[in-house]
Amino acid sequence: MKSNTLILCAVFAASAAACQNKKPDPAKAVTVATRSGQKVNLPAPYQTKSTTLNSKVVGWATNETPAAPAGFKVEKFAGALDNPRNIYIGPNGDIFVAEANTEVSAIKKVGAELTGVAGSQKLSESGNRIVVFRDENGDGHADTRQEFLTGLNQPYGMLILNGWFYVANTDGLWRYPYKTGDTKITTAGKMITDLPAGGYNNHWTRNLLANADGTKIYISVGSGSNVAEHGLANEVNRAAILEINPDGTGKHVYAGGLRNPVGLAIQPGTKTLWTAVNERDMLGDDLVPDYLTSVKTGGFYGWPLAYFGPNADPSYKGPVDNALIARTIVPDVALGAHTASLGLAFYNGKKFPAKYNGGAFVGQHGSWNRSQLSGYKVVFVPFINGKPGKPEDFLTGFIVKQGGKEVHGRPVGVAVAKDGTLLVADDVGNCLWRVLPN
């Protein structure tokens, strides 16, 4: 496909000699209209000094919970977890949770403790396992908890398809024989495709999703850098959503220029893929907005050349293709700068009020590259006639005091349980929250 070839040449190929080296026009303050009709004001780069403000996790007191809108209540579904990052709902309602964390060397861990990063992420050895919860009597609370799969390598994405349980480790996609109701994997698995590992910040997560027909699998792979500062050869098959066949063959870039596209979901009633993207740092407090967007086959979404449409990034120092910048797709919904928008789930249950039907929940893990904390909440994006509207706060209260740096927890993965409630993984609170109507 021609568009994929352009993406691979200009962004991910080891050699970019064929690309232009012409410097783009300086980026300015602009107002961008998204495809959903949202108007997004983008300040000029470096309008504010890039800063570091790591949050400090203080945890949740007994009987303390996040806050939901009027008409909802929040319960702790499960506690005593080890960095729960992602949630997957099995066909029988089983709740699978991937426990994994950023892994750092001893020297880097000391540095993280000195800079405050450790206090914001609770750095420790990664659990590297998947646990499964089951609600036997349908009362909305887990009756059993079982170690489902261990010995993994920073697992995140999970998928059940055609008698297989797929796990996306940071360095490869594995699959294991599975039948509905299994509570433990005992058969050896097989890696069916490798994935590029390592990289910038926390871009180790690899999410999974089957297309609407179950004939293809999407894999999200974040960039290996902030803005390709280590060269384009470092970014092969990264900052992209890959597509493969269920047996691991046919791997190719489905869409590129997506800096860290962690959340993946199919919009209900359609075959359209959507993703939540964690955008770049170091351009100022309000650049660049994270976003929620539908994904076009062969689409290019800007990274590292441009951001939020054809706005050239002055911090990018590599080869430039102005024609490719001009074709950068404007995302559908802006979600705020540095919010670390990672989790994504469309609401397809029947328990919530009608306004939530078909809308999207996004878990925002929270900022570090901003003078005031942003994110640290779950937002809801309503969809009307299949089109997204303006994001609104849904689950808040993770920040102890606005303007401060202390936080109780950090939401990541979100999922709609079989009973129609919303489950939220709080990776530093080491628990799952359950949100349901009063």
N, C-alpha and C positions, 0 to 999 in steps of 0.2 A: 504494500500500500504506500502511495507516494507520501502521504502525511507522516506515516511512521518513519519512512526513510529520512525525511527532513529532521524529525525529532532526533533520530539516532545520530545523524551527521552533526547537527548543530549543538547537541547537548550531551549525549552519552557516549559518543565514540571516543576511542583512545586517541585518535588523531583528528584535530579540527582544522587542519591546514586549508581545507576547502572553504571554510567559513570566512566571512569578511572580518577585517580587523578595524573597521571604521568606528570611531567613537560615537555613541548615540548622543542625541541632544540631551542637555542637562535636565534632570527631572524637576518638575515644579509642582506647586500645590494645584490639585485638580479636583473636580467633582465628577464622580463616575456613577452612571446609572446602571444598575445591575439588570440582568435579564428578568428579575422578579419585580422591577420597578423601584427598588430601593435606591436612594441617592446616598452615596458614600463620599464623604469629604476626606481626601487624602492630603495631608500636609506635605510640604516639601521635605525631602530627606534631610536629616540632621537639624530640623527645626528645634528639637530639644536634644540635649546631650544624651547619648546612650548610657544607661546606668544599670547597675546591678542591685536588685533588692530581693534577696532570697527570703522566703517566708520561713517562719519558725513554727514547727508543728508542736502543739501542746496537748493534742488528743481531746477526747470527749469524756466529760464527767458522766457518772452514772445517771441514767435517765435523761441525758442530754442528746438531742437529735438535730439534724438539719431542719430547716423550715420550708414548708410547702404552702401553696396558695390556700385561701379559704375554701373549705369543703373537702380538704385532703388531710390525711394524717401520715406520719412517718414512723415506722417501726424498724428495729434492728432485726434483720432476717437471720444473720449469722455473724459471729464474732470470732476472735482468736485465730484469724487467718494470717497468712504471711505474704503481704503485698499482693492482694488480689487485684489484678489488672483488667481482666476481660471476663465476660459472662456469655455463655452460649446455652440456649434452651434446646433440649433434645425433643424428638417427636412425641415422646410420652410425657413431657413436662419436666424431665430431669434437668437439673441446673448444674452446668459444668462451669467451673471457675479456674482460670489459669493464674497460678501464683508465680510471679517472676519479678525481677528487679534489675536495675542497672548494676552491672558488675564492674568494679574498679580495682586496680592494684592497691597494695598496701600504701605505697607512696602517694597515689592519687587520693586515697581515702583520707590520709592525713591532711592533704591540701584542701579537700572538700570540707573537712571539719574546721579548718582555719578560716575558710571563706564563708562558711555558713551554709554551703550547699547540702552538707550532710543533714543539717537540722531541718531542711525543707523536704528531703526525700527519704529520710530514714534508711540511708545506705547500709546494706548488709549483704550477706551472701544470698544469691537468688534461690528461692524455693525450688524452682525448676520442676514443678509438678502441676497436675490437674486434679482437683477434687470434685466430687459429685454429690449434690444434695438431692434428696427426694422427699416430697410431701406425700406421705402415704394416705392420710385421711382427708386431704383437701381443705385443711383449716388455714392454709397460708403460711405454715411454719414447717421448717425442715424436721422430719422425723429421723432421717438417717443421714450420715455424712461418711463418705468413703474416699480414701486415696485411690483415684482412678488410674493415674498414669504417672510414673516417676522417672527420674534420670534423664530429664529433658534438658534442652539448652535454651534458656530464656523463651519459653513458649508464650504465645499470645493468641493467634488465630486458631479457631476450632471449627470443624465442619463434619457433619454426618451426611454421607452421600453414597447410595448404592452399595450398602453393606460395608462401608469403610468409615473409620474415624480418622479424620485428617487433623494433623497438628502442624502449625507453622512455627518451627523454631527460628531463632534469629538467623541461622545459617543454612536452613534447608526445610523443605516440606516433606513430612513423613505421613504414612498412612498405616493403619492397623485394622485387622478384621474386627468387625463390630456387628452386634445384633441388638435391637432395641431392648433396653432394660439392663444391659450389662452394667455392672457397677465397678468392674476392675478389668483392665487390659492385662492379660498374661501372655499373649502371643507376641513374638518378636515382630516389630514393625520394619518398614523399609523406607529409606529416603528416596523419593521419586524425582526430586529436582533440587539442585543446590540454589542457595540464595546468598547474595553478597552480605557479609557480616561486618561488624565494627562500624565506627563512624561517629559523627558529631553528636554531642549532648546525649539525648535518650532515644535516638532513632534506631533502636534495636527491634522495635515491635514489627511483626509481620502479620497482618490480618488476612482473613480468608472469607470468601463468599462464593457460593455457586450462582451462576446466572439463573434467570427465571425458568429455563428449561432443564437445568441440571446437566447441561452438556459441556459446560466450561467452568473453570474455577478462576476467580480473580485473587491475586495476591498483592497486598500493598507493601511497598518497600520505600522507606524514607531515604533522604539524601545522606551522603557520607560526610557532609560539611554544612556550614551555614550558607555560603553562597559560592560553592565550587572553588574555594581558595586553595585546595590541594590539586586542582586540575581536573579536566573532564574525564581523564582516564580512570579517575577514582569513582566516577559516577555511572559506570556502565550498569544498566538494569536497575538504577536507583532513581529516587524522586519520581516514581512511576507506579502505575498499577499494571501488573503483569497479568497475562492470560495464558492458561495452559489447559490441556485436556485432562480429564480425571485420572489418567494413568501417568501423568507427569510429562508427556511429550508435547511438542508444539509450543514451547514457551516463547512468548514475544511481548513487546511493550504494547499494551492496550491503549494507554494514554500517558503522556509525559508532562514534564514541567510542574509536577505536583510535589512540593518540597517534602512534606511528610503526611501522606494521605492515610491516616490510621483508620478512621471510621469508614465502614463500607455497608451499604444497605440497598436493597431493591425497593423502589417506591411501590406501595401497595396498588394493585390493579393495573400495573404497567410492567414493562420489562426494563425500565430505566435504572441504571446504576447511579447511585449518589455517593459522595464521599465528604468527610470532614477533614480539612487540611490545616495543619499547623505550619504557619508561614515563617519567614526569616526574621532574624534579629539584627540589632546594631544600627538601625536607621532612625531611632528616636522612639519616644513614648507611644506614638499613635501610628506607626508604620511597622509592619504591614498587617492589615487585618487578616486574621484567620478567616476561613470561610467554609460554607456548605455549598456544594455545587453538584448538579447533574454532570455526568461524564460522557463525553462523546468519543466514539471509537476513533483513534488516531488524533484526538485532540491534544493541543499544547496549551498549558496553563501558565507559562511564563518563566518558571524557575530554571536556571539562575539569572537569565537575561533581563527579565522584566517582572513586574508585580501588578496584580489586580487589573489585568488588561495590559495594553501596550505602553506601560510606563517603565522606561529603562531604569535599571538599578545601577546607580553610580558606584556602588561598592563592588560590583562584579568586575574582575580584572582580566577575564579570559577573552577568547575570540568572540566577536559579535556578529550576529546575523540579523540585520535590521528588518529584512523581509519576514523572518520568523517572529521577531518581536511584534510586528504589525498584525500577525495572525493570532496573537495571544488571546485566548478566550477570557472574557470577563466572567467571574464566578456569579452564581445566583444570589447568594446571601452573605453579607459581611457579618462576622461574629465577634468583632473587637480585636484589637491588636494585642499580641502576646498572651492571649487567653489560654493557649495550649488546648485548643478544641480537638479532642481525640475520639471520644465515644460517640456512636451514632445508632439510633434505633427509631424506625417509624412505628407509630402506634397503630397496631392492628387488633387490639383487644376490644372488649365490649363493656368494661367496667367503668371507664372514665366518661365524663360528659361528652356530648356530641362534638364540641369544638375541638377535641383532641383527635378525632378520627382522621387517620391518614397524615397527621402531622409528625414532625421529627423532634426527638429529644437528642440533645448534644451535651456530652460530658466535657466540662472545661477544667482541666487539671490545674491551671493557674500559672501566672507569670513569674518571671525572675528578671527580665530585661526591661523593667519599667519602674518609674519613680513612685508610682502607687500601684498596689496589687490589683490585677484584673483577672477575670475568670473566677476560679474557685467556686463553681456553681454548675448546675444543670440548667440549660435554657431550652425553651420550646419554640419551634418554628411552625406556626399554623400553616396548613395548606388548604386553599380554597379553590375549588374546581381544578385541582391538580397542580396549582401554582403556589409557591411559597410566599408567605407574608413576612411581617416584621418579627424578629426574635423577641421573646419575652422571658423574664426570669421565671424559673419553675421551682428549683430546689436550691435554697440559699442557706446562709447561716454558717458556712464553712469558715469565713473570715471572722475572727473574734470581735474586732472593732474596726470599722471603716477608717482608713488612714493609717492603721497599724500594720504590723508584719506578722502577728501571731494568727495561726489558723488551726482549726480543730482537725481538719482532714482535707483530702484532695480527691474529688470524684474523677473517675476515668471511664470505665466501661459502663454502658447502659443496655438494658434488655427488657423486653416485655415478656413476663412470665405467662404460662399457659392460662392462669386464672385472670389475666388482664391487668395485673398490678405491674408497677415499674420497679425494676431492681437496679440499684446503682452500686458499683464497686468503688469503695473508698480505700485506695491502696495504702495510704499512710495511717488511716484510722483502723486498718486491718479488719474491715467488716464489710458486709453487704447491707444496704438500706433498702427497705421496701416501702413504696409509696402507694397509697390506696385511698379511695374516697371515704369520708367519715360515714 
